[in-house]
Amino acid sequence: MKRLILVTSPPACGKTFISKQLSKTLKHVVYLDKDTLIGLSKQIFVVANQPYNRSSDFFEKYIRDYEYETIVALALEALDYDDIVLINAPFTEEIRDMNYINELKEKLKEKNARLSVIWVETSVEVCKKRMMKRNSDRDTWKLTHWEEYIAECDFTIPSILDDPAVIDDLLIFKNSSEEEYQESLKRIVDILEA
């Protein structure tokens, strides 16, 4: 059976590194990163004469949901050509919305595919250090307004997704240290390849 994997978490938890490592380790994977769409999104800010701020009301109203719709549409199309599609994106709202998840699962049924969500669990302190180290313009507002930003982030595991009878619907990838990373990578690859 085919599979759509969503690698999710708040920003700077290590999604991109983990997603790329999983994509290299698993077989027949199409890797998609929502950040690839940032170039298009930046142009929308320019055309609308808005300051570039991915935490702004403008971004939330006119850009955010379209980025997700586009990356999921690409993933569904890619499932026609390969066995696994992995999307690297926060999905912060979507993974806590069971209507969204159930609609996505219905679309996946049409592709004879199942959904696996990998939640990257990382401490807030490690996330801030990683965000500072990556030095990206997408994080400028977040770091400048850290307390306001972090108050809006939900670092809790989206346990609403977990069906105890299903081993691979919600997988927790612990990523606050190298030891956690190595253990989680092996455990999750073993589950996905079983």
C-alpha positions, 0 to 999 in steps of 0.5 A: 500500500502507498503512503503519505508521510507528513513530518510535522512540528513547530518551526526549527524542531529539525523537520527538514533534516529528519525529512531528508534523512528519512527520504534517503533511508526509505525506498521509493520516496518523493520528497516535498518541502513546503518551504520550496513555495516560499519564493512564490509567497515572497512575490505575493508580499511584493505584489501586494506591497506588504512587508515580508512577515510569515507571522502576519495577518496578511500571510495568514489570510492570503498565503498560508492555506494556499501553500498547504493546498498546493503541497498536498495537491502535489503529493497526491499527484506524486502518489500516482508515480511512486509508493511514498510521498513525504511532506516536510511542513509544520501542518500546525493547524491541520494535524489538530483538525480531525475534519481536515485529517479525515478528508485527507484520508478519504483522498488517500483512499482513492490513491490506495494510500494511507497516512502516517504523521511523524511529530518531531518532538524537540525542546523549546530551548533547542528550537530557539538555538536552531532557529538562531543558528539557521539565521533565516529571514523567515525567522526574523520576526519570530526571534525578535518577538520570541515570547509572543511567538512561542506563546502561540506555538503548540509543542504538545503531541497531537495525540488526537491522531493516534489510534492505539490499534494502528502502529504507524498513524502517529509516530513520535520522533524525539530530536532534542539530542543526537542520541534521541535522533539516532534511536528515533530514526531507527525505530521509525524506519523499522515501523515504516518498512515493516 
